[in-house]
């Protein structure tokens, strides 16, 4: 035996060599996954478009075809759900004769279609169009699940006209030609993937498929972010490694022996599938025969006797290797087999031949363990865990039939990757059931996608619908501006008494307060005019506890005054009586620049004794109660107006302010003659639309979804601010949460299990949408199309009119509001929100909004300018403008 060990020394691989092979294969995997190196990579790492293993909710009646060797199997797989998921299978095996394997592609697929017809006849299902999964165990390039372009034939197949063609199309053509039945081929699957899916049905930890039979191959679930050849970074996809071709570039030359080279020379595909030729069942018996012939020629076996049988290719089969290696009857089997080859073996010859078989099959198990080890390391690194727990689904005649093979493979794998806990699961029902499972998963997903698309279609507003919204907004604006309809109008169009944007001469130190959400800001703004205009800002942010937001008005304003006092101390300016601008981001009816009657609270505020009161008076009373300092409150301002003023300081063309953040609103400079609620015809005044209440009269009910209604019903102010609830940051996450709950109830998501967390209102924050979108989670993005609605309010100002000239003139005294608006907006710059959580900071939100404005108001040239400093600076600028105008009057 030591003589044989010496003779076959090159086949006995050390762990050091195996670890080296493992590292080489890992490099090959990386090349195959990379867009740049894939064209020249020998290990092709083919995407399979199988994105999920079974989740236990699949059901239905499926057909599976399994073509990959000298026989062809057809299965009918019924997956049902009574108490638990069960699978019933009936199958039929058909031969694939040699002349068909080596004939034309048309003949091969005609044969497959004929067998399928026969099977459907026997099952009495020729009248049904069942989903079909096609296990096609050859290297295919896929761009979708139901397409497979054959790269190259392997395993003795040589049918002409198939390489480079789509096998699904060829099979469909053959079925159509027959015309006696119909089939819906939903998935073409490699046998390795089929094995992984079969085992994945029993063990959801299974993420590797391994075949060691006639041929060899492996697949595994790879992170999408590593698969350059497929768009998208989210989730995982099964990769068919096609590792049989490992070494085709010469990377295994140092461990290939003269016998491996001889096998390759005599094969149908010399120079190809070199790794497969070293390890798989198709070649193992032949490898042993070549070794026995050489040893006999050198007088080391059979006393130098060589017979014609021993010299005949294919006479010593892999099943003989398995029989000889059996622990008890192996030697007897060896004598039997060798006697049939006519070599009259001695007892010593039988022991020697058994040892040769052991060395050859052990080398195969060792090499497979090293390539499998590379996959396991990739999985472990992908997951970022110290220890990997996973399951490998295995199939193939060599693994199943050889008495020692599985044990050796498991042992070597665990030695090479000690930090992986691997369970090997034998695929009992072959890869055919796996093809049915892939089809079942594909069927489940396509059905779910159809229902999801149907549900989300309500959010995808057509151009006509958006034009309708624009028209309705226009009508609401006009109702809000007119004296006789103002009282009943929902879009209040409130005059702000801001009559001018900054002109650059503003100068001085100003205080600004900014109240509009859970945070409250106090600012000191130093404005300097002259050649080098500067604005220097100091600010401090204070929290407003929920109990203060929803307590009494006195508590709220006392809290505000406490914050101001702290800020004045912090800045060391408590003695100065500074002019103050108050950004108060709630619907107010103003009677002058420094008086604002709160109409109603929004955004979660509920403080009592404030609605119907002048908030400037409430602030002044709070300052009096404190008796620590005095301030000159010059202006009360909506945050939208503040935003417009901030941007107008940078760009004099800015005449619209737009907020899309926690809430949503817009303001714009309107002609005084159109504002019937304020006396005077001359000049312009900023109007705060308070468009959040658009639709409160039911005019948007045709585009509100069940999810919008659910969010509204459970809000603090049901029936109010309906438009705001459809578009703003405070509610978008809640809309998505309601969609997720509905989809989970319908079994589309999370295996139908609604977690307690998901049941919690407002747990799904709007900022999550931004993160999800940034990470390209496209499945959820469909729901974000709701944001398109938000631009319709802007369109109210942007109604196109072909007759409008570029410059504003008095030629058309009777010009309607829309004409004025379009004139106004020819060069308008609509300011965006400043909040970091604002929806405008979604990269797709602003892009879609800008594009939709362009589409709906094609005659308006609109630039969007983002307000960098928020509405606090705007309040200071309004105060500065107010002081300037006050001084001018005096």
Phi, psi and omega in degrees: 000323179296330178294318179292319178304319181292318183296320182255031183307319184295342181268351182264101190265131179284164176299326179299316179294318181296320178295325178293316177299320179301314180295320179297318182293324178299320178296318180297321178301314182299317179297317181296327181281340186274136180300321184288321187261347184304318183304327182258355182289144178271329176269105196285340176048062188280127174294139184254349184065016169268113190254357186205142170274165182303142180252006176094356182255003181292146172204156178140183183243122188227154173250141175232133174253141182226101181243120182191000181204204186284350173237162186230128187244139175238134181233150166248123185241118177253120178252121183233164180233090168266267176272318175223168183291127178233154181234124175251136181228138171231137183218162181221140180251134179238146178281150170243096184299152181307317183294333177282321177299329184252004182271217181270156179298321180302315180298318181299312183285332172297321179296315179298314181296323179294315179297319180295319178298317179298316182296316182293326175300310181297325181275353181059046180232022181297336182275352181262148174253089184272150174294136183242136171249133186245106174278114183235103195271052178223157183298119180232144173263130183239144171244355173201171187294326185257038177214140176213109179270116182294125179277309181202144174287149172224183173051049173074356176281141180214022184303132186282154174076014181252323179301130182088357180250160178276115185292332177293318179295318180297319180290317178301321180297316180295322180292317181297319181301323179289314176072006182260357174201168180235149178216144180252094183281107187266336186208136168249129193228139173285150182301330180294317178294319178302319179295314179300318182290321178300313181288328178296335177293324181270333184218107186287000175272354183290120179224013175226137172245137184224130175242127171227091181219232176305313174245187173217148179191168176212153172224163178200164180275113182255150176292134180303328184295342180264354184262094183296333189281352180236136179296147174102149183243353187269143173078199184228164175215144178287131178252126174270108188293327190053052186286355177302332183273000177305129180096352180296343179263010178094003186286352178246013185302326183290343179246357175282142183255175178299329181290321176299320182291323180292318177304314184297315181301324184270005185272171177289337186227069183304139177084355182245153175056044186293323179295315179302321181290341178274339190234340193269167185294333180296333187245347189297314179299320181292323176301313180297318181300316181298321179294316181297319180299312183295318181294323178294317179300327181270009176075015182272346181221154172052026181055033176081004182285132177233128182249160177303323180297317181296332181274354183273124180300134176085000181285332178256108188263164180297327178297333176291322178300313179301316182295317183292331183275000177297138190295322184265301186271009184304314183293321177297318178298320180300314181299316180300310184293315182292326178295320177297335178273000173078020186261001179043072187282148171274172177299321180296321178301317181298318179297318181295316180296320177300320180293321178299314179301317181299314182298316183292315183286328178295319179299319179301310181299320180295316181293319178296321179299323183287322178287322176297322178302322179297319179295317181297321177295322178298315179298316181297315180295321178301321184275346179065036180249154178286324182231127182267134170244119183207169178237138177250119175276129185236142174215170177123142186296322182296314180297320185283319192267330183287129188294333185248348194300308185301314182300316181295317181299313182300315185296313181293320180301314183293331178286321183282328178235076186294340182266023175236134177258101190251129172256129176261122183244120182284130178281107185289324188251023174069185186276350179297314177300323178300319178297321177295322180292320176300317179296318180298318178295315180298320180295315179300313183293320183291323178295317178296315181299321179299313181292323178295314180300319179300315182293316185280352180301331180297336181277344184269091185283136179283167177301320181295317179298319180294322176297323177297316180299317179300316180297317181294320179298320180299315180297320180294321179299315182296321179296322180290330182278335185274140183299316187287336180252354186302317185301319184268349182294144178272324176271103198286338177048059189279127175294139184253350184064015170269110190256358185204146172271166183302144178250004176096352181265359182299141184206140175134180178254134185225148172262147175224139173248145181226103181240120180195001181200207184283347176250150181232131184245138172244132184231147166249122184242119179256110183256127179238128180266191179107195183297317179253089180291134177224151172230118180249131184235140172234134179213162178221141182254135180238145178275149172247108182297150181304323181291334176282319178302326186245020178266222179266160178298320180299317179298319181297310184288329173297320179297317180299314182294323176300318179295318179298315181302315179299318182293317180297321175298313183301322181269350180070039184230031186292335184281336187280139175265089186273149172293141185232138173248134186246105174280113184235102195270053178223157183298118181232143173261116183263141175251344173202177183298329185250028176217127181219116180273120179291122180279308177199149176287152172223184173053038173086355178280142181214020185302134185283162175061030178243320182299132182087357181253157176280116185292333177292318176300316181298321179292315180299320179297320178298319179295320179297316181300329183285324179054040182242328186205167176230150180222152179261094183283108186267324188212142167248131193226142171281150182300329181295318179294318177302319179296315180300317182293320179301314183286327180293333177295325179277325186219110184299342180285350185289120183228006177227140171244136182228130175241125169228089182222233176305313173246190177215141180195168176212153173223164178199162180277114182254152175292134181302327183294341180268352183262092186289344183281348182236136179292150176107146183246344189271146173076198184228163175217146178285129177252128176268109187295327191051052186287355177303332182273001176306129179096352180295344178266009177092001185287352177249009186301332181289342179248359176281136181265173177298332181287321176299318182295320180296317180298317180296313183303325184263007181276170180292335185230063183308136178086351181248154176055044186295320179296315178303321182290341178274339191232342193266165186298332182293336189243341185303314180299323181291324176298313180298320179300318179295323177295315181300318179297315180298314181295325179291317177302326182272005174081011181281333188229156170048036179051030176076007182261114178272118181285156178300323181299316182295336179285346184282124180297141177067013179287330181267099187279154181298329180297335177297323180299319180298316180294316181300315183293320179299325180269015174060039175277081191294332183304322183276339187297332181308321182293340181284349183299346177305332184296342177304326181302327190297336183278348185296328178300317178301321183299333177308328179274344196251024184297127186287150175210115187299333189279354189286133175272165184292319185263154183279129179218173182262018183294337185237077185299332181268016184302133180289169180305320183295322179299315180300316182299319182291318176304312183302320191267002179312314182240024184293148172243114181274121183282141179264179183283162182253345185295136180295338178267003183301148180296333180298339179280353167294131182295326182279332182301305184295322181298312182294318182298312181301315183294320182291321176302317181298317182293320187272341178228068188297339183268005182249131179262099187249130173250138178258127182241122183281130179282108185283329190255007176074181187276350178297314177298323179299320179298320179295320180293321177297318178299317179297316178296317179301315179297318180299314182292324179297315180296321181298319179295319182291000000 
